[in-house]
Amino acid sequence: MTGLGKLTDRETDAALGGAFAKGSTAHTIDVAALSDDEKHPRALSDSKTKKDKVIKPDAVTLDIQKRSEKYQRGPAPKQKGKEKARSKTAQAKLTHARNQRDAAVLEAARSEALLTEESGFMEAEHMERTYKVTQKDLASHVDISSAAKIFDLSLPDFGPYTLSYTRNGRHMLIGGRKGHIACMNWRSGKLGCELHLRETVRDVCWLHNDQLFAVAQKKHAFIYDHTGAEVHCLQKHIEPTALGFLPYHFLLASTGMTGRLVYQDITEGKVVGEHKPGYGPSHVLEVSPYNAVVHMGHANGIVTLWSPQQSLPLAKMLCHKGPVQAMAIDSTGKHVATSGLDGRVKVWDIRMFRALHEYTTLRPAQSLDISQRGLLAAGWGPNVTVWKDALTTQATDPYMRRQLPGSTISDLKFVPYDDVLGYGHSQGISSIVVPGAGEPNFDAFVANPFETRKQRQESEVKSLLDKLAPDTVQLDPMFIGRIDPRSHSQRQHNRLVDARDEYSKNKADGKYVDNNVKNKMKGRNSTAKRFNRKRQSNVVDLKKVLEMEKLEREMRETETKRRKVPEQEQGALSKFYAEKRNE
């Protein structure tokens, strides 16, 4: 060592792998100027071998990958071969969007660690049964705030009542058949507004938040604000009996005595869709929270699925032998529960349009609802029955029961993000506690039960900016974003190649019989007639389609070229006019 940080070539020969020849003149080099790889060549070789090794993911990474599957928004667009965007800028944007989507999925999976709340159900021991537990027993074992959620509002003069809750479960709206309307913060007991319309009220529905609500009255549907002031009269909704609201599209849907399904945009006021199923009056309408498809129940036992921009139903299901009385859809959009006048409650898998389970009630169920955790509630006569795990398996015994002697259940709803079931009857409104019904963890970007006034205003503006078009309502909501990166010429070329391959394969298999056309007499051997004389099976191949299109196009062109001969061109000089036309 000749100095601080200085080495001779012989001293550094071993470290640098013999970079200097033996017997060379002694000189000094600056070690500080060397890179890390030159200082430690052996470490560099070790790092290269480590990179070649495949590192297996640990248990935490595997768990996050498994959780991220449910946050995937449809399959990612696949690029075949070297098919890419035409420009580097577009390719960079696609890559950036793909990276953002993958990062959002991972963040959503990792955020589950912050969801500390868990749902709890009642567990019976030995010979006990959960449906024998009364609300009085529950009130003595739960906290004070939960016990306050068990109440009865006696309103015998204006019933039967129907009710609705906001998306965050904070406000309740009730409507009596004889015209009594009231909205309130049911948790704190603060009354928002109360009015008597002196007109028949068939249904009530909250709109996007607690500031506006819709009422199905005798002749038309009306919109009121939270103070009780009338905002709009929707004259297109004639004699409505059931209302539904699409929160992400800002559409109000209704059906009534006319049997029509009407969609109206509440932000612009225009009617975006009006359909007539043709099955007579209907009073059953539900909106799927998964894909915003409207489900209508009819008097002949058929349930139809509708989209605003399509004149024909997306699907039809024959659910009951009699009229459909009530319907409910779970939060995932996979299961639908229906009740008919035959006294049966059926659970359907909407993906396969097949009945999974069936329950029987002594009287036809007038109302159904499914909680966020999959509990099925049915109101029939004076009874309220709740089944646990009724969607995935056949429940043998009910989870909870409630009976109101001397009254009839007209409507029931589970409170979002809370273990509470509210139901309206002929004597007023009641509320009971159902352990394990609500979702314990909420997403503040979707619905916040504790939102402030400022948060409500901001969420309203953001939802208006993110408003979806009516044509995005489909059975499969994942079709949005599925973009084929191929150009039009590439898609057409691939389609032609596939059709030719299929035609060659079918021809080799003998599916095309007697393609050889026999010659006929003079005048009947034209190309078109030879083509029509081909005897094939019921297979439409590409060649046939192209020839038919070409023939139709030629016939259309010749028809347009022909024109009627005017009267002045008829007579002795018509020969010259004909020659002029043919030029």
Sequence and secondary structure as in RCSB ss.txt:
>XXXX:A:sequence
MTGLGKLTDRETDAALGGAFAKGSTAHTIDVAALSDDEKHPRALSDSKTKKDKVIKPDAVTLDIQKRSEKYQRGP
APKQKGKEKARSKTAQAKLTHARNQRDAAVLEAARSEALLTEESGFMEAEHMERTYKVTQKDLASHVDISSAAKI
FDLSLPDFGPYTLSYTRNGRHMLIGGRKGHIACMNWRSGKLGCELHLRETVRDVCWLHNDQLFAVAQKKHAFIYD
HTGAEVHCLQKHIEPTALGFLPYHFLLASTGMTGRLVYQDITEGKVVGEHKPGYGPSHVLEVSPYNAVVHMGHAN
GIVTLWSPQQSLPLAKMLCHKGPVQAMAIDSTGKHVATSGLDGRVKVWDIRMFRALHEYTTLRPAQSLDISQRGL
LAAGWGPNVTVWKDALTTQATDPYMRRQLPGSTISDLKFVPYDDVLGYGHSQGISSIVVPGAGEPNFDAFVANPF
ETRKQRQESEVKSLLDKLAPDTVQLDPMFIGRIDPRSHSQRQHNRLVDARDEYSKNKADGKYVDNNVKNKMKGRN
STAKRFNRKRQSNVVDLKKVLEMEKLEREMRETETKRRKVPEQEQGALSKFYAEKRNE
>XXXX:A:secstr
  BTTEEEHHHHHTTTTS S TT    EEEGGGS HHHH HHHHHHHHHHHHS     HHHHHHHHHGGGG  S 
     TT   SSHHHHHHHHHHHHHHHHHHHHHHHGGGG           TT  GGG  HHHHHTTS HHHHTT 
EEEE TTS SEEEEE TTS EEEEEETTSEEEEEETTTTEEEEEEE SS EEEEEE SSTTEEEEEESSSEEEEE
TTS EEEEETTS SEEEEEEETTTTEEEEEETT  EEEEETTT  EEEEE  SS    EEEE TTT  EEEE TT
SEEEEE TT SS SEEEE  SS EEEEEE TTSSEEEEEETTSEEEEEETTTTEEEEEEE SS  SEEEE TTS 
EEEEETTEEEEESSTTTS  SS SEEEE TT  EEEEEE TTSSEEEEEETTEEEEEE TT S SS  TTT  TT
  HHHHHHHHHHHHHT   GGG  S GGGTT    S HHHHHHHHHHHHHHHHHHHHHTT S        STTS 
 HHHHHHT    S   HHHHHHHHHHHHHHHHHHHH     GGG STTHHHHHHHHH 
